[in-house]
Amino acid sequence: MKIRVLSFLAFAAALPAASATAFQMGDATQTLCADGTNALCSTQPTDMNGHPPSIGYDPNTSEGGPQSFNQTFVDYFGWQAFVALNWPVDADGRPSTGRTIVTDTTSPRVWTTFKTKDDVFGTEKSALNGTDCATKKGSLKLFRTSKFGLSDFTEAFTPYPLIDRQGNFVLYDVRLNDTEVKYLLSNNLTTKTGQQAFGKAYDFPGGSGTQVGSIEIKSSWRIMTDKDDRSRYYTSPATIVVPAKYSETDQPMCIEAVVGLVGMHIMQKFSNPSLFSNFWSWSTFEHALNAPLADGAPVSPVNPRSTVTSLAPPACNRSPDPGDTTPYSFYNQACQSGTQNCPVNQPPKLQGSQTVYKWSASQPYASAYLTAGANGKYGTQVARCFALYPSALMVSKTFQAQLANSPWSNYMLVGAQWAANTTTGTGPFQKLSPFAAPLYLANTTSETYLQTGSLTDPNKGSGSCITCHNLGTDTANNPSNFSFLPGDAQ
């Protein structure tokens, strides 16, 4: 039996609607707004207080009502943050009071007022190797095809880029909110010298009451072409900077383009429940047209619907489905290599003696790395290795209904991860620390090749946000509280 995306969306429609809870600022809510009301709003959620977990409660993704702490609260927290961060801003940089996320789909968003990691750590000069391009007001400046590397056009923990259906590289943007920036600056943690002097583990501020905690945002973008339906995406003008090192002509490139949002990863620190707060919340969103589910894709543990019963990662394959005509951005079922269907989640190959991937002088910019088939050339073939758990589907359905008639209704919560230090349970997963729910969580646009990565050997790249980021240290090897960004200090 093949499980497809649409079957899960249909299942979500049968789930009961979430109910509201009594509200105090900073409480976890199952409402559209973090202020406890049932209307989309620009209020950033801060904490998940007011619903303490029952004694012995372990992280799991089972959906639940507004009693003790459960996955549904974390999913609402993630969606509330997604809406608030993508709320349009006025000229003063504050969330608009006259326009909404639905009525204004073109203005800069709240997150665009945050500093980039290059602003904070001074990494842009080294990343661009001296190349620069004039950027128009309101445009994104994009020059990474990696959310981690300084100058490599590659994905997280892997030396490979992601190529879309039209043959173009995906690009990434990384930002920090003021709370996190102030912590770094007040402790002199934006330079190698300051980090060496600090000499201890980081403890970024968590949110509480009206105070927003530390936030990191990593977004993924694909270049919009005439073949794409831009009305289905949040788009932005962008200046793409390609240093000479990454150009086929060995000349730097300044590309003016319109890019569409295909992924957003929101990492936010909260204070309550304190049992889970040190591990942050990890909400990852994708465009619904990114990629199909793999054949028989299971729900990730820990969930009563999961069929995964060991630490061995499940197989992740995708066979063509003649009944599925969805124009996925990162999958084309016509792709064949020789007589075989193109395998999924396999990186593009470098050409000859190349050591880096290079941009062509014109579109498709990744033309040298496309898979040649009988009927054309194809970008990276991607399949989602884990099905979405029911609570994420239910909460996405609630928000998507309110975002109807806007591009934002095409975005979905892939999952919201949280963790405790250990589990009180028994079984094959009890050795894992931190113990996260869901155990596996990856964004197909930024962790394409890590979706089933090891939970026990994260140094090779893990399919779990929390397990992977638990390795985070700064340049002086101080544990950096699940953030990799201090490792970029100069």
Secondary structure, 3 states (H helix, E strand, C coil): CCCCHHHHHHHHHCCCCCCCCCCCCCECCCCCCCCCCCCCCCCCCCCCECCCCCCCCCCCCCCCCCCCCCHHHHHHHHHHHHHHHCCEECCCCCECCCCCCCCCCCCCEHHHHCEEHHHHHCCHHHHHCCCCCCCCCCCEEECECCCCCCCCCCCCCCCCCCECCCCCECEEEEEECHHHHHHHHHCCCCCHHHHHHHCCCCCCCCEECCECCCEEEEEEEEECCCCCCHHHCCEEEEEEEECHHHECCCCCEEEEEEEEEEEEEEEECECCCHHHHCCCEEEEEEECCCCCECCCCCECCCCCCCCCCCCCCCCCCCCCCCCCCCCCCCCCCCCEECCEECCCCCCCCCCCCCCCCCECCCCCCCHHHCEEECCEEECCCCCECCECCHHHHHHHHHHHHHCCCCHHHHEEEEEEEEEECCCCCCCCCCCCCCEEECCCECCCCCCHHHCCCCCCCHHHCCCEHHHHHCCCECCCCCECCCCCHHHHCC
